[in-house]
Amino acid sequence: MNFESLIQNLQITHNTLNESAAKAVNTAMTVRNWLYGFYIVEYEQNGEDRATYGERLIRTIEKQLKDMGQKGMSFTNLNMYRQFYLTYPHIGYALPPFLSSLGIIQTVSEQSPGKTNDPIIQTVSEQSNDIAGEYNSSGGA
């Protein structure tokens, strides 16, 4: 191996792994945004105080998340996450393996009345099966 080969190998390694990292981040952020939309819609439909929130829900979420130090959680972004979920609900049936690989197991009892302590994977999976059934019976994309 000569010096030019060494530099070329280092450059190829850098480019390949950088591209892989960018794809992983993009995937994770897409899943996060979809899940935020999922949580918001579930809360809107099943939340204990849904009648009192109305359109103020997104503003309240925005303030709470900003107070917790989460960046990028503007009113506009939260509305886009909500719309993303509503536009692409079928993404949910691809999530359980992804969430399992990350070790994400959180309860969604607040979003799922009567299903206390169900892991998010099970809840998203159950909803995804319903969505997939509706999607397939309507002829799909």
Backbone as numpy.savetxt, mean C-alpha at the origin, in Angstrom:
# Nx Ny Nz CAx CAy CAz Cx Cy Cz
42.93 -10.33 -15.12 42.08 -9.15 -15.12 42.98 -7.91 -15.12
42.63 -6.98 -15.97 43.39 -5.73 -15.98 42.57 -4.65 -15.25
43.18 -3.47 -15.09 42.54 -2.39 -14.34 41.23 -1.94 -14.99
41.22 -1.86 -16.31 39.99 -1.46 -17.00 38.86 -2.46 -16.76
39.18 -3.73 -16.71 38.18 -4.77 -16.42 37.65 -4.60 -15.00
38.54 -4.31 -14.06 38.12 -4.08 -12.68 37.12 -2.92 -12.62
37.45 -1.81 -13.23 36.58 -0.64 -13.23 35.25 -0.96 -13.91
35.31 -1.67 -15.02 34.09 -2.06 -15.73 33.22 -2.95 -14.85
33.80 -3.92 -14.16 33.04 -4.81 -13.26 32.40 -4.01 -12.12
33.16 -3.08 -11.57 32.62 -2.25 -10.49 31.46 -1.40 -11.01
31.60 -0.85 -12.18 30.54 -0.01 -12.76 29.29 -0.83 -13.07
29.47 -2.01 -13.65 28.33 -2.89 -13.95 27.62 -3.29 -12.66
28.40 -3.64 -11.64 27.82 -4.02 -10.35 27.02 -2.86 -9.76
27.62 -1.68 -9.78 26.95 -0.50 -9.26 25.64 -0.24 -10.01
25.70 -0.21 -11.32 24.50 0.08 -12.12 23.40 -0.95 -11.90
23.78 -2.22 -11.88 22.80 -3.30 -11.72 22.13 -3.23 -10.36
22.92 -3.05 -9.31 22.34 -3.03 -7.97 21.58 -1.72 -7.70
22.04 -0.63 -8.27 21.29 0.62 -8.14 19.91 0.49 -8.78
19.87 -0.10 -9.96 18.60 -0.31 -10.65 17.69 -1.22 -9.85
18.27 -2.28 -9.28 17.49 -3.20 -8.46 16.94 -2.49 -7.22
17.75 -1.67 -6.58 17.30 -0.93 -5.40 16.18 0.04 -5.76
16.32 0.72 -6.87 15.28 1.67 -7.31 13.96 0.95 -7.56
14.02 -0.23 -8.17 12.80 -1.00 -8.41 12.17 -1.44 -7.10
12.99 -1.86 -6.14 12.48 -2.30 -4.84 11.80 -1.14 -4.11
12.42 0.03 -4.15 11.83 1.20 -3.51 10.52 1.57 -4.20
10.51 1.54 -5.52 9.30 1.86 -6.27 8.17 0.90 -5.90
8.48 -0.38 -5.82 7.48 -1.38 -5.46 6.96 -1.12 -4.04
7.87 -0.89 -3.11 7.47 -0.67 -1.73 6.60 0.59 -1.59
6.95 1.64 -2.29 6.17 2.88 -2.21 4.80 2.70 -2.87
4.74 1.94 -3.94 3.46 1.67 -4.59 2.56 0.89 -3.64
3.11 -0.11 -2.98 2.34 -0.91 -2.02 1.89 -0.02 -0.86
2.80 0.80 -0.35 2.44 1.70 0.75 1.28 2.60 0.34
1.38 3.21 -0.82 0.33 4.14 -1.27 -1.00 3.43 -1.44
-0.96 2.21 -2.00 -2.19 1.44 -2.17 -2.79 1.10 -0.81
-1.94 0.67 0.12 -2.43 0.33 1.45 -3.00 1.54 2.18
-2.37 2.70 2.03 -2.92 3.91 2.63 -4.33 4.15 2.08
-4.49 4.02 0.78 -5.81 4.17 0.17 -6.79 3.14 0.70
-6.34 1.90 0.81 -7.16 0.82 1.35 -7.63 1.16 2.76
-6.70 1.57 3.62 -7.05 1.90 5.00 -8.04 3.06 5.07
-7.83 4.07 4.27 -8.72 5.23 4.27 -10.12 4.84 3.83
-10.22 4.10 2.73 -11.53 3.68 2.23 -12.22 2.76 3.23
-11.47 1.83 3.81 -12.07 0.93 4.81 -12.59 1.72 6.00
-11.83 2.71 6.43 -12.27 3.53 7.55 -13.52 4.33 7.17
-13.51 4.89 5.97 -14.68 5.64 5.50 -15.92 4.77 5.50
-15.77 3.52 5.11 -16.92 2.63 4.97 -17.33 1.98 6.28
-16.35 1.77 7.19 -16.63 0.99 8.39 -16.23 1.66 9.70
-15.64 2.84 9.64 -15.16 3.51 10.85 -16.28 3.83 11.82
-15.95 3.77 13.10 -16.97 3.97 14.13 -17.55 5.38 14.12
-16.77 6.36 13.66 -17.28 7.74 13.65 -17.38 8.29 12.23
-17.67 7.42 11.27 -17.71 7.85 9.87 -18.72 8.95 9.61
-19.79 8.97 10.35 -20.82 9.98 10.12 -20.35 11.38 10.55
-19.44 11.44 11.49 -19.00 12.75 11.99 -17.83 13.32 11.20
-17.11 12.50 10.45 -15.94 12.98 9.74 -16.26 13.62 8.41
-16.96 12.92 7.56 -17.22 13.42 6.22 -15.92 13.75 5.51
-15.86 14.90 4.88 -14.68 15.29 4.11 -13.51 15.72 4.98
-13.76 15.93 6.27 -12.68 16.33 7.17 -11.72 15.18 7.47
-12.09 13.97 7.13 -11.25 12.82 7.44 -9.84 12.98 6.89
-9.70 13.31 5.63 -8.38 13.42 5.01 -7.57 14.53 5.68
-8.20 15.64 5.98 -7.50 16.74 6.67 -7.02 16.31 8.04
-7.84 15.55 8.75 -7.47 15.07 10.08 -6.32 14.07 9.99
-6.38 13.18 9.02 -5.29 12.22 8.81 -4.00 12.97 8.49
-4.11 13.94 7.59 -2.94 14.74 7.20 -2.28 15.36 8.42
-3.05 15.98 9.28 -2.50 16.65 10.46 -1.84 15.64 11.39
-2.51 14.54 11.66 -1.97 13.53 12.58 -0.65 12.96 12.06
-0.60 12.63 10.77 0.62 12.05 10.21 1.75 13.07 10.20
1.45 14.32 9.88 2.48 15.36 9.92 2.99 15.56 11.34
2.09 15.54 12.32 2.49 15.67 13.72 3.39 14.51 14.15
3.23 13.36 13.51 4.06 12.19 13.81 5.37 12.19 13.02
5.54 13.20 12.16 6.79 13.32 11.41 6.80 12.64 10.06
5.67 12.14 9.60 5.63 11.51 8.28 5.60 12.60 7.21
6.53 12.50 6.29 6.61 13.49 5.22 5.82 13.00 4.01
5.39 13.94 3.19 4.68 13.60 1.96 3.24 13.20 2.15
2.70 13.48 3.33 1.32 13.08 3.63 0.38 14.28 3.51
0.45 14.97 2.39 -0.40 16.13 2.17 -1.83 15.69 1.87
-2.74 16.62 1.98 -4.14 16.38 1.65 -4.24 15.82 0.23
-3.51 16.44 -0.70 -3.53 16.01 -2.10 -3.02 14.58 -2.24
-1.89 14.27 -1.61 -1.33 12.92 -1.71 -2.26 11.88 -1.11
-2.81 12.17 0.05 -3.72 11.21 0.70 -4.95 10.96 -0.17
-5.46 11.99 -0.80 -6.58 11.81 -1.73 -6.16 10.97 -2.93
-4.93 11.18 -3.41 -4.44 10.36 -4.54 -4.29 8.90 -4.13
-3.82 8.63 -2.90 -3.69 7.25 -2.44 -5.06 6.59 -2.37
-6.04 7.34 -1.89 -7.41 6.85 -1.83 -7.92 6.52 -3.23
-7.71 7.43 -4.16 -8.15 7.22 -5.54 -7.40 6.07 -6.20
-6.11 5.92 -5.88 -5.31 4.82 -6.41 -5.92 3.49 -6.01
-6.28 3.36 -4.73 -6.91 2.13 -4.27 -8.25 1.90 -4.99
-9.07 2.95 -5.07 -10.38 2.81 -5.71 -10.28 2.46 -7.19
-9.23 2.96 -7.84 -9.03 2.70 -9.26 -8.47 1.30 -9.52
-7.60 0.84 -8.63 -6.93 -0.45 -8.82 -7.10 -1.37 -7.62
-8.33 -1.71 -7.24 -8.51 -2.58 -6.07 -7.93 -3.97 -6.27
-7.81 -4.41 -7.52 -7.30 -5.76 -7.80 -5.82 -5.92 -7.45
-5.11 -4.84 -7.21 -3.71 -4.95 -6.77 -3.63 -5.74 -5.48
-4.68 -5.67 -4.68 -4.69 -6.34 -3.39 -4.42 -7.82 -3.44
-4.82 -8.49 -4.50 -4.60 -9.92 -4.49 -3.16 -10.31 -4.76
-2.31 -9.36 -5.10 -0.87 -9.62 -5.23 -0.11 -9.29 -3.95
-0.76 -8.67 -2.99 -0.07 -8.18 -1.80 0.29 -9.22 -0.76
-0.54 -10.21 -0.47 -0.18 -11.11 0.63 1.24 -11.70 0.55
1.70 -12.21 -0.59 3.07 -12.71 -0.63 4.11 -11.61 -0.38
3.85 -10.42 -0.92 4.77 -9.30 -0.72 4.82 -8.91 0.75
3.67 -8.80 1.39 3.63 -8.43 2.80 4.24 -9.50 3.68
4.01 -10.76 3.34 4.62 -11.85 4.09 6.14 -11.80 4.01
6.63 -11.48 2.82 8.09 -11.43 2.65 8.71 -10.31 3.47
7.94 -9.29 3.78 8.44 -8.18 4.60 8.20 -8.43 6.08
7.42 -9.46 6.40 7.09 -9.74 7.79 6.07 -8.77 8.36
5.27 -8.16 7.50 4.27 -7.21 7.97 3.03 -7.97 8.41
2.77 -7.92 9.69 1.53 -8.50 10.22 1.01 -7.48 11.22
-0.02 -6.76 10.80 -0.65 -5.76 11.67 -2.12 -6.05 11.73
-2.73 -5.70 12.84 -4.17 -5.91 12.92 -4.91 -4.78 12.24
-6.05 -5.13 11.72 -6.91 -4.13 11.08 -8.30 -4.20 11.69
-8.34 -4.49 12.98 -9.64 -4.63 13.62 -10.45 -3.35 13.54
-9.78 -2.18 13.51 -10.51 -0.92 13.39 -11.21 -0.82 12.04
-10.60 -1.39 11.01 -11.17 -1.29 9.68 -12.12 -2.44 9.37
-12.09 -3.48 10.17 -12.88 -4.66 9.87 -13.72 -5.07 11.07
-14.89 -4.48 11.25 -15.74 -4.84 12.38 -16.05 -6.33 12.38
-16.00 -6.93 13.54 -16.30 -8.35 13.65 -15.12 -9.24 13.31
-13.99 -8.67 12.93 -12.81 -9.46 12.58 -11.64 -8.98 13.43
-11.80 -9.02 14.72 -10.75 -8.50 15.59 -9.51 -9.37 15.51
-8.38 -8.71 15.56 -7.06 -9.35 15.59 -6.72 -10.17 14.35
-7.39 -9.92 13.23 -6.99 -10.57 11.98 -5.75 -9.88 11.46
-4.76 -10.64 11.00 -3.59 -9.98 10.42 -3.96 -9.30 9.10
-3.23 -8.26 8.77 -3.48 -7.51 7.54 -3.42 -8.43 6.33
-2.53 -9.39 6.38 -2.39 -10.30 5.24 -3.70 -11.03 4.99
-4.33 -11.52 6.04 -5.58 -12.23 5.88 -6.68 -11.30 5.41
-6.76 -10.11 5.97 -7.81 -9.17 5.59 -7.67 -8.75 4.14
-6.46 -8.37 3.73 -6.24 -7.97 2.35 -6.49 -9.15 1.42
-6.07 -10.34 1.84 -6.27 -11.53 1.03 -7.75 -11.84 0.85
-8.52 -11.73 1.93 -9.96 -11.98 1.83 -10.61 -10.99 0.88
-10.26 -9.73 1.03 -10.83 -8.71 0.16 -10.40 -8.94 -1.28
-9.15 -9.33 -1.45 -8.63 -9.56 -2.79 -9.35 -10.70 -3.48
-9.69 -11.73 -2.72 -10.43 -12.85 -3.33 -11.79 -12.37 -3.80
-12.44 -11.50 -2.99 -13.73 -10.94 -3.40 -13.56 -10.10 -4.66
-12.54 -9.27 -4.68 -12.28 -8.40 -5.83 -11.96 -9.24 -7.06
-11.10 -10.24 -6.89 -10.71 -11.08 -8.02 -11.93 -11.80 -8.59
-12.82 -12.27 -7.71 -14.03 -12.93 -8.19 -14.90 -11.99 -8.99
-15.07 -10.75 -8.48 -15.86 -9.76 -9.21 -15.19 -9.39 -10.52
-13.87 -9.24 -10.48 -13.09 -8.85 -11.65 -13.18 -9.92 -12.74
-13.03 -11.18 -12.34 -13.08 -12.27 -13.31 -14.48 -12.48 -13.86
-15.50 -12.31 -13.01 -16.87 -12.53 -13.49 -17.35 -11.43 -14.41
-16.69 -10.25 -14.31 -17.07 -9.15 -15.19 -16.28 -9.14 -16.49
-15.42 -10.12 -16.66 -14.66 -10.19 -17.90 -13.25 -9.66 -17.79
-12.87 -9.20 -16.59 -11.49 -8.72 -16.38 -11.22 -7.43 -17.08
-9.92 -7.16 -17.28 -9.49 -5.89 -17.87 -9.95 -5.85 -19.29
